[in-house]
Amino acid sequence: MVAEDRANSASRLRMRARATAPGAAPGRAQSGLLAARAAEEYQYVVRDVRRIAKVGGGLVAVLAVLFVLIDVLGIIRL
């Protein structure tokens, strides 16, 4: 995860350097920088949604196992 953050930081710095390069069109540089920032934020969102899905799936699996043990098989009695 740290390596991803470093790679994202390096990518962001390269995009800023391109945006401020001499001879670059001002409008295109700003929209390109905005698109780069949006793409970077999208990566964070995708990573977070995957983590949420993993945790949620794990919780559903634990609940399913407990249901089978308690209600179906009667191994665990409360």
Biopython code that builds the backbone (N, CA, C, O; Angstrom):
import numpy as np
from Bio.PDB.StructureBuilder import StructureBuilder

atoms = [
    (1, "MET", "N", (0.829, -1.171, 0.000)),
    (1, "MET", "CA", (0.000, 0.000, 0.000)),
    (1, "MET", "C", (0.887, 1.253, 0.000)),
    (1, "MET", "O", (0.575, 2.243, -0.662)),
    (2, "VAL", "N", (1.986, 1.196, 0.745)),
    (2, "VAL", "CA", (2.904, 2.331, 0.770)),
    (2, "VAL", "C", (3.525, 2.533, -0.599)),
    (2, "VAL", "O", (3.700, 3.667, -1.044)),
    (3, "ALA", "N", (3.858, 1.439, -1.267)),
    (3, "ALA", "CA", (4.441, 1.546, -2.607)),
    (3, "ALA", "C", (3.448, 2.181, -3.577)),
    (3, "ALA", "O", (3.835, 2.980, -4.431)),
    (4, "GLU", "N", (2.164, 1.824, -3.446)),
    (4, "GLU", "CA", (1.144, 2.428, -4.309)),
    (4, "GLU", "C", (1.060, 3.929, -4.069)),
    (4, "GLU", "O", (0.976, 4.711, -5.016)),
    (5, "ASP", "N", (1.082, 4.327, -2.806)),
    (5, "ASP", "CA", (1.000, 5.755, -2.483)),
    (5, "ASP", "C", (2.208, 6.508, -3.029)),
    (5, "ASP", "O", (2.074, 7.622, -3.534)),
    (6, "ARG", "N", (3.384, 5.899, -2.925)),
    (6, "ARG", "CA", (4.583, 6.554, -3.480)),
    (6, "ARG", "C", (4.496, 6.672, -4.992)),
    (6, "ARG", "O", (4.863, 7.697, -5.567)),
    (7, "ALA", "N", (4.005, 5.611, -5.636)),
    (7, "ALA", "CA", (3.857, 5.653, -7.092)),
    (7, "ALA", "C", (2.839, 6.719, -7.485)),
    (7, "ALA", "O", (3.028, 7.430, -8.473)),
    (8, "ASN", "N", (1.766, 6.830, -6.718)),
    (8, "ASN", "CA", (0.759, 7.860, -7.013)),
    (8, "ASN", "C", (1.341, 9.253, -6.824)),
    (8, "ASN", "O", (1.060, 10.157, -7.611)),
    (9, "SER", "N", (2.146, 9.430, -5.793)),
    (9, "SER", "CA", (2.771, 10.731, -5.561)),
    (9, "SER", "C", (3.713, 11.087, -6.700)),
    (9, "SER", "O", (3.732, 12.226, -7.166)),
    (10, "ALA", "N", (4.494, 10.110, -7.147)),
    (10, "ALA", "CA", (5.418, 10.356, -8.262)),
    (10, "ALA", "C", (4.641, 10.694, -9.524)),
    (10, "ALA", "O", (5.039, 11.581, -10.280)),
    (11, "SER", "N", (3.540, 9.995, -9.757)),
    (11, "SER", "CA", (2.708, 10.263, -10.929)),
    (11, "SER", "C", (2.126, 11.673, -10.864)),
    (11, "SER", "O", (2.095, 12.390, -11.864)),
    (12, "ARG", "N", (1.669, 12.059, -9.682)),
    (12, "ARG", "CA", (1.106, 13.397, -9.510)),
    (12, "ARG", "C", (2.157, 14.469, -9.778)),
    (12, "ARG", "O", (1.861, 15.483, -10.411)),
    (13, "LEU", "N", (3.385, 14.251, -9.301)),
    (13, "LEU", "CA", (4.450, 15.222, -9.528)),
    (13, "LEU", "C", (4.784, 15.336, -11.014)),
    (13, "LEU", "O", (5.040, 16.430, -11.517)),
    (14, "ARG", "N", (4.780, 14.192, -11.717)),
    (14, "ARG", "CA", (5.048, 14.237, -13.161)),
    (14, "ARG", "C", (3.953, 15.007, -13.891)),
    (14, "ARG", "O", (4.239, 15.769, -14.815)),
    (15, "MET", "N", (2.697, 14.810, -13.478)),
    (15, "MET", "CA", (1.601, 15.520, -14.123)),
    (15, "MET", "C", (1.694, 17.023, -13.880)),
    (15, "MET", "O", (1.424, 17.821, -14.777)),
    (16, "ARG", "N", (2.077, 17.403, -12.664)),
    (16, "ARG", "CA", (2.240, 18.829, -12.374)),
    (16, "ARG", "C", (3.378, 19.423, -13.187)),
    (16, "ARG", "O", (3.286, 20.553, -13.666)),
    (17, "ALA", "N", (4.452, 18.657, -13.341)),
    (17, "ALA", "CA", (5.591, 19.153, -14.120)),
    (17, "ALA", "C", (5.184, 19.354, -15.574)),
    (17, "ALA", "O", (5.586, 20.334, -16.202)),
    (18, "ARG", "N", (4.393, 18.439, -16.110)),
    (18, "ARG", "CA", (3.921, 18.592, -17.491)),
    (18, "ARG", "C", (2.989, 19.788, -17.622)),
    (18, "ARG", "O", (3.029, 20.510, -18.618)),
    (19, "ALA", "N", (2.158, 19.991, -16.618)),
    (19, "ALA", "CA", (1.182, 21.082, -16.676)),
    (19, "ALA", "C", (1.865, 22.438, -16.622)),
    (19, "ALA", "O", (1.375, 23.399, -17.214)),
    (20, "THR", "N", (2.984, 22.531, -15.923)),
    (20, "THR", "CA", (3.675, 23.811, -15.799)),
    (20, "THR", "C", (4.833, 23.940, -16.780)),
    (20, "THR", "O", (5.609, 24.891, -16.698)),
    (21, "ALA", "N", (4.956, 22.993, -17.707)),
    (21, "ALA", "CA", (6.055, 23.038, -18.675)),
    (21, "ALA", "C", (5.885, 24.244, -19.600)),
    (21, "ALA", "O", (4.763, 24.601, -19.961)),
    (22, "PRO", "N", (7.008, 24.874, -19.984)),
    (22, "PRO", "CA", (6.906, 26.008, -20.905)),
    (22, "PRO", "C", (6.363, 25.561, -22.258)),
    (22, "PRO", "O", (6.717, 24.495, -22.763)),
    (23, "GLY", "N", (5.511, 26.378, -22.828)),
    (23, "GLY", "CA", (4.941, 26.079, -24.135)),
    (23, "GLY", "C", (3.666, 25.254, -24.067)),
    (23, "GLY", "O", (3.063, 24.968, -25.101)),
    (24, "ALA", "N", (3.256, 24.876, -22.895)),
    (24, "ALA", "CA", (2.029, 24.100, -22.754)),
    (24, "ALA", "C", (0.834, 25.042, -22.820)),
    (24, "ALA", "O", (0.878, 26.150, -22.285)),
    (25, "ALA", "N", (-0.214, 24.605, -23.467)),
    (25, "ALA", "CA", (-1.424, 25.415, -23.560)),
    (25, "ALA", "C", (-2.073, 25.480, -22.187)),
    (25, "ALA", "O", (-2.273, 24.437, -21.564)),
    (26, "PRO", "N", (-2.415, 26.684, -21.687)),
    (26, "PRO", "CA", (-2.940, 26.798, -20.326)),
    (26, "PRO", "C", (-4.235, 26.035, -20.093)),
    (26, "PRO", "O", (-4.381, 25.386, -19.058)),
    (27, "GLY", "N", (-5.165, 26.093, -21.013)),
    (27, "GLY", "CA", (-6.446, 25.422, -20.834)),
    (27, "GLY", "C", (-6.294, 23.915, -20.814)),
    (27, "GLY", "O", (-6.903, 23.230, -19.993)),
    (28, "ARG", "N", (-5.487, 23.410, -21.713)),
    (28, "ARG", "CA", (-5.287, 21.961, -21.784)),
    (28, "ARG", "C", (-4.533, 21.454, -20.567)),
    (28, "ARG", "O", (-4.804, 20.354, -20.087)),
    (29, "ALA", "N", (-3.601, 22.230, -20.067)),
    (29, "ALA", "CA", (-2.820, 21.793, -18.916)),
    (29, "ALA", "C", (-3.711, 21.687, -17.688)),
    (29, "ALA", "O", (-3.590, 20.744, -16.905)),
    (30, "GLN", "N", (-4.600, 22.649, -17.523)),
    (30, "GLN", "CA", (-5.477, 22.617, -16.358)),
    (30, "GLN", "C", (-6.465, 21.466, -16.441)),
    (30, "GLN", "O", (-6.709, 20.785, -15.445)),
    (31, "SER", "N", (-7.034, 21.242, -17.619)),
    (31, "SER", "CA", (-7.989, 20.141, -17.746)),
    (31, "SER", "C", (-7.275, 18.799, -17.621)),
    (31, "SER", "O", (-7.835, 17.847, -17.077)),
    (32, "GLY", "N", (-6.050, 18.717, -18.119)),
    (32, "GLY", "CA", (-5.271, 17.486, -17.986)),
    (32, "GLY", "C", (-4.928, 17.217, -16.537)),
    (32, "GLY", "O", (-4.966, 16.071, -16.088)),
    (33, "LEU", "N", (-4.594, 18.265, -15.803)),
    (33, "LEU", "CA", (-4.275, 18.122, -14.393)),
    (33, "LEU", "C", (-5.519, 17.715, -13.606)),
    (33, "LEU", "O", (-5.448, 16.892, -12.694)),
    (34, "LEU", "N", (-6.645, 18.298, -13.968)),
    (34, "LEU", "CA", (-7.905, 17.942, -13.312)),
    (34, "LEU", "C", (-8.253, 16.483, -13.589)),
    (34, "LEU", "O", (-8.701, 15.771, -12.690)),
    (35, "ALA", "N", (-8.052, 16.038, -14.816)),
    (35, "ALA", "CA", (-8.332, 14.641, -15.161)),
    (35, "ALA", "C", (-7.386, 13.706, -14.417)),
    (35, "ALA", "O", (-7.789, 12.621, -13.998)),
    (36, "ALA", "N", (-6.139, 14.115, -14.252)),
    (36, "ALA", "CA", (-5.182, 13.287, -13.514)),
    (36, "ALA", "C", (-5.582, 13.184, -12.052)),
    (36, "ALA", "O", (-5.488, 12.112, -11.455)),
    (37, "ARG", "N", (-6.021, 14.280, -11.478)),
    (37, "ARG", "CA", (-6.471, 14.247, -10.084)),
    (37, "ARG", "C", (-7.711, 13.365, -9.935)),
    (37, "ARG", "O", (-7.828, 12.609, -8.971)),
    (38, "ALA", "N", (-8.627, 13.463, -10.887)),
    (38, "ALA", "CA", (-9.841, 12.639, -10.836)),
    (38, "ALA", "C", (-9.484, 11.163, -10.960)),
    (38, "ALA", "O", (-10.054, 10.327, -10.258)),
    (39, "ALA", "N", (-8.556, 10.840, -11.837)),
    (39, "ALA", "CA", (-8.132, 9.449, -11.997)),
    (39, "ALA", "C", (-7.479, 8.937, -10.728)),
    (39, "ALA", "O", (-7.679, 7.785, -10.342)),
    (40, "GLU", "N", (-6.705, 9.781, -10.082)),
    (40, "GLU", "CA", (-6.053, 9.386, -8.829)),
    (40, "GLU", "C", (-7.092, 9.141, -7.739)),
    (40, "GLU", "O", (-6.995, 8.162, -6.999)),
    (41, "GLU", "N", (-8.072, 10.012, -7.639)),
    (41, "GLU", "CA", (-9.135, 9.827, -6.649)),
    (41, "GLU", "C", (-9.932, 8.565, -6.952)),
    (41, "GLU", "O", (-10.350, 7.861, -6.033)),
    (42, "TYR", "N", (-10.145, 8.275, -8.221)),
    (42, "TYR", "CA", (-10.883, 7.080, -8.602)),
    (42, "TYR", "C", (-10.148, 5.832, -8.135)),
    (42, "TYR", "O", (-10.785, 4.869, -7.707)),
    (43, "GLN", "N", (-8.821, 5.831, -8.210)),
    (43, "GLN", "CA", (-8.046, 4.687, -7.731)),
    (43, "GLN", "C", (-8.266, 4.468, -6.241)),
    (43, "GLN", "O", (-8.401, 3.330, -5.792)),
    (44, "TYR", "N", (-8.302, 5.546, -5.478)),
    (44, "TYR", "CA", (-8.552, 5.421, -4.045)),
    (44, "TYR", "C", (-9.951, 4.866, -3.786)),
    (44, "TYR", "O", (-10.135, 4.019, -2.912)),
    (45, "VAL", "N", (-10.917, 5.335, -4.535)),
    (45, "VAL", "CA", (-12.301, 4.879, -4.354)),
    (45, "VAL", "C", (-12.404, 3.392, -4.675)),
    (45, "VAL", "O", (-13.042, 2.640, -3.939)),
    (46, "VAL", "N", (-11.783, 2.967, -5.766)),
    (46, "VAL", "CA", (-11.828, 1.555, -6.154)),
    (46, "VAL", "C", (-11.199, 0.696, -5.071)),
    (46, "VAL", "O", (-11.743, -0.348, -4.711)),
    (47, "ARG", "N", (-10.065, 1.125, -4.552)),
    (47, "ARG", "CA", (-9.385, 0.358, -3.501)),
    (47, "ARG", "C", (-10.262, 0.271, -2.249)),
    (47, "ARG", "O", (-10.358, -0.790, -1.633)),
    (48, "ASP", "N", (-10.893, 1.372, -1.877)),
    (48, "ASP", "CA", (-11.747, 1.380, -0.689)),
    (48, "ASP", "C", (-12.978, 0.500, -0.876)),
    (48, "ASP", "O", (-13.374, -0.211, 0.048)),
    (49, "VAL", "N", (-13.586, 0.538, -2.057)),
    (49, "VAL", "CA", (-14.770, -0.285, -2.314)),
    (49, "VAL", "C", (-14.397, -1.764, -2.268)),
    (49, "VAL", "O", (-15.167, -2.581, -1.764)),
    (50, "ARG", "N", (-13.230, -2.109, -2.788)),
    (50, "ARG", "CA", (-12.783, -3.508, -2.720)),
    (50, "ARG", "C", (-12.595, -3.953, -1.280)),
    (50, "ARG", "O", (-12.978, -5.065, -0.917)),
    (51, "ARG", "N", (-12.010, -3.093, -0.461)),
    (51, "ARG", "CA", (-11.830, -3.438, 0.953)),
    (51, "ARG", "C", (-13.174, -3.621, 1.648)),
    (51, "ARG", "O", (-13.352, -4.557, 2.428)),
    (52, "ILE", "N", (-14.117, -2.730, 1.365)),
    (52, "ILE", "CA", (-15.446, -2.831, 1.960)),
    (52, "ILE", "C", (-16.110, -4.134, 1.533)),
    (52, "ILE", "O", (-16.741, -4.805, 2.350)),
    (53, "ALA", "N", (-15.975, -4.494, 0.266)),
    (53, "ALA", "CA", (-16.575, -5.730, -0.240)),
    (53, "ALA", "C", (-15.943, -6.949, 0.433)),
    (53, "ALA", "O", (-16.644, -7.906, 0.763)),
    (54, "LYS", "N", (-14.631, -6.924, 0.637)),
    (54, "LYS", "CA", (-13.957, -8.048, 1.298)),
    (54, "LYS", "C", (-14.430, -8.196, 2.739)),
    (54, "LYS", "O", (-14.727, -9.304, 3.186)),
    (55, "VAL", "N", (-14.499, -7.096, 3.460)),
    (55, "VAL", "CA", (-14.937, -7.155, 4.854)),
    (55, "VAL", "C", (-16.390, -7.601, 4.922)),
    (55, "VAL", "O", (-16.737, -8.450, 5.744)),
    (56, "GLY", "N", (-17.238, -7.046, 4.077)),
    (56, "GLY", "CA", (-18.649, -7.433, 4.063)),
    (56, "GLY", "C", (-18.825, -8.895, 3.702)),
    (56, "GLY", "O", (-19.631, -9.594, 4.317)),
    (57, "GLY", "N", (-18.085, -9.365, 2.715)),
    (57, "GLY", "CA", (-18.156, -10.774, 2.332)),
    (57, "GLY", "C", (-17.694, -11.685, 3.456)),
    (57, "GLY", "O", (-18.279, -12.743, 3.685)),
    (58, "GLY", "N", (-16.650, -11.277, 4.155)),
    (58, "GLY", "CA", (-16.177, -12.063, 5.295)),
    (58, "GLY", "C", (-17.211, -12.147, 6.398)),
    (58, "GLY", "O", (-17.406, -13.205, 6.996)),
    (59, "LEU", "N", (-17.874, -11.035, 6.669)),
    (59, "LEU", "CA", (-18.918, -11.026, 7.700)),
    (59, "LEU", "C", (-20.102, -11.906, 7.305)),
    (59, "LEU", "O", (-20.656, -12.616, 8.145)),
    (60, "VAL", "N", (-20.487, -11.862, 6.048)),
    (60, "VAL", "CA", (-21.581, -12.706, 5.574)),
    (60, "VAL", "C", (-21.194, -14.174, 5.688)),
    (60, "VAL", "O", (-22.022, -15.002, 6.067)),
    (61, "ALA", "N", (-19.950, -14.507, 5.366)),
    (61, "ALA", "CA", (-19.486, -15.892, 5.478)),
    (61, "ALA", "C", (-19.514, -16.359, 6.936)),
    (61, "ALA", "O", (-19.944, -17.478, 7.217)),
    (62, "VAL", "N", (-19.063, -15.518, 7.860)),
    (62, "VAL", "CA", (-19.090, -15.879, 9.280)),
    (62, "VAL", "C", (-20.528, -16.086, 9.744)),
    (62, "VAL", "O", (-20.816, -17.043, 10.462)),
    (63, "LEU", "N", (-21.425, -15.202, 9.342)),
    (63, "LEU", "CA", (-22.830, -15.359, 9.715)),
    (63, "LEU", "C", (-23.425, -16.641, 9.139)),
    (63, "LEU", "O", (-24.215, -17.306, 9.810)),
    (64, "ALA", "N", (-23.065, -16.994, 7.925)),
    (64, "ALA", "CA", (-23.576, -18.219, 7.313)),
    (64, "ALA", "C", (-23.087, -19.443, 8.071)),
    (64, "ALA", "O", (-23.858, -20.370, 8.318)),
    (65, "VAL", "N", (-21.812, -19.453, 8.441)),
    (65, "VAL", "CA", (-21.262, -20.581, 9.209)),
    (65, "VAL", "C", (-21.957, -20.684, 10.560)),
    (65, "VAL", "O", (-22.334, -21.778, 10.980)),
    (66, "LEU", "N", (-22.129, -19.565, 11.237)),
    (66, "LEU", "CA", (-22.807, -19.587, 12.529)),
    (66, "LEU", "C", (-24.257, -20.067, 12.390)),
    (66, "LEU", "O", (-24.746, -20.806, 13.245)),
    (67, "PHE", "N", (-24.931, -19.661, 11.341)),
    (67, "PHE", "CA", (-26.308, -20.113, 11.117)),
    (67, "PHE", "C", (-26.351, -21.631, 10.971)),
    (67, "PHE", "O", (-27.196, -22.300, 11.565)),
    (68, "VAL", "N", (-25.439, -22.155, 10.179)),
    (68, "VAL", "CA", (-25.415, -23.604, 9.968)),
    (68, "VAL", "C", (-25.106, -24.322, 11.278)),
    (68, "VAL", "O", (-25.750, -25.318, 11.606)),
    (69, "LEU", "N", (-24.128, -23.824, 12.025)),
    (69, "LEU", "CA", (-23.758, -24.487, 13.278)),
    (69, "LEU", "C", (-24.855, -24.402, 14.340)),
    (69, "LEU", "O", (-25.075, -25.360, 15.081)),
    (70, "ILE", "N", (-25.534, -23.274, 14.416)),
    (70, "ILE", "CA", (-26.522, -23.072, 15.477)),
    (70, "ILE", "C", (-27.890, -23.623, 15.092)),
    (70, "ILE", "O", (-28.464, -24.411, 15.844)),
    (71, "ASP", "N", (-28.418, -23.231, 13.952)),
    (71, "ASP", "CA", (-29.786, -23.571, 13.608)),
    (71, "ASP", "C", (-29.922, -24.898, 12.856)),
    (71, "ASP", "O", (-30.843, -25.669, 13.126)),
    (72, "VAL", "N", (-29.033, -25.163, 11.937)),
    (72, "VAL", "CA", (-29.193, -26.341, 11.089)),
    (72, "VAL", "C", (-28.679, -27.593, 11.787)),
    (72, "VAL", "O", (-29.410, -28.573, 11.926)),
    (73, "LEU", "N", (-27.433, -27.564, 12.225)),
    (73, "LEU", "CA", (-26.817, -28.751, 12.819)),
    (73, "LEU", "C", (-27.061, -28.850, 14.340)),
    (73, "LEU", "O", (-27.016, -29.945, 14.902)),
    (74, "GLY", "N", (-27.308, -27.753, 14.977)),
    (74, "GLY", "CA", (-27.533, -27.749, 16.411)),
    (74, "GLY", "C", (-26.294, -28.068, 17.217)),
    (74, "GLY", "O", (-26.404, -28.487, 18.369)),
    (75, "ILE", "N", (-25.132, -27.884, 16.652)),
    (75, "ILE", "CA", (-23.883, -28.168, 17.349)),
    (75, "ILE", "C", (-23.666, -27.186, 18.503)),
    (75, "ILE", "O", (-23.265, -27.569, 19.602)),
    (76, "ILE", "N", (-23.939, -25.937, 18.228)),
    (76, "ILE", "CA", (-23.799, -24.906, 19.257)),
    (76, "ILE", "C", (-25.193, -24.597, 19.792)),
    (76, "ILE", "O", (-26.090, -24.225, 19.034)),
    (77, "ARG", "N", (-25.369, -24.753, 21.105)),
    (77, "ARG", "CA", (-26.675, -24.469, 21.709)),
    (77, "ARG", "C", (-26.548, -23.233, 22.569)),
    (77, "ARG", "O", (-25.656, -23.118, 23.410)),
    (78, "LEU", "N", (-27.460, -22.318, 22.335)),
    (78, "LEU", "CA", (-27.459, -21.088, 23.131)),
    (78, "LEU", "C", (-28.550, -21.111, 24.154)),
    (78, "LEU", "O", (-28.702, -20.157, 24.917)),
]
sb = StructureBuilder()
sb.init_structure("model")
sb.init_model(0)
sb.init_chain("A")
sb.init_seg("    ")
for serial, (resi, resn, name, xyz) in enumerate(atoms, 1):
    if name == "N":
        sb.init_residue(resn, " ", resi, " ")
    sb.init_atom(name, np.array(xyz, "f"), 0.0, 1.0, " ", f" {name:<3s}", serial, name[0])
structure = sb.get_structure()
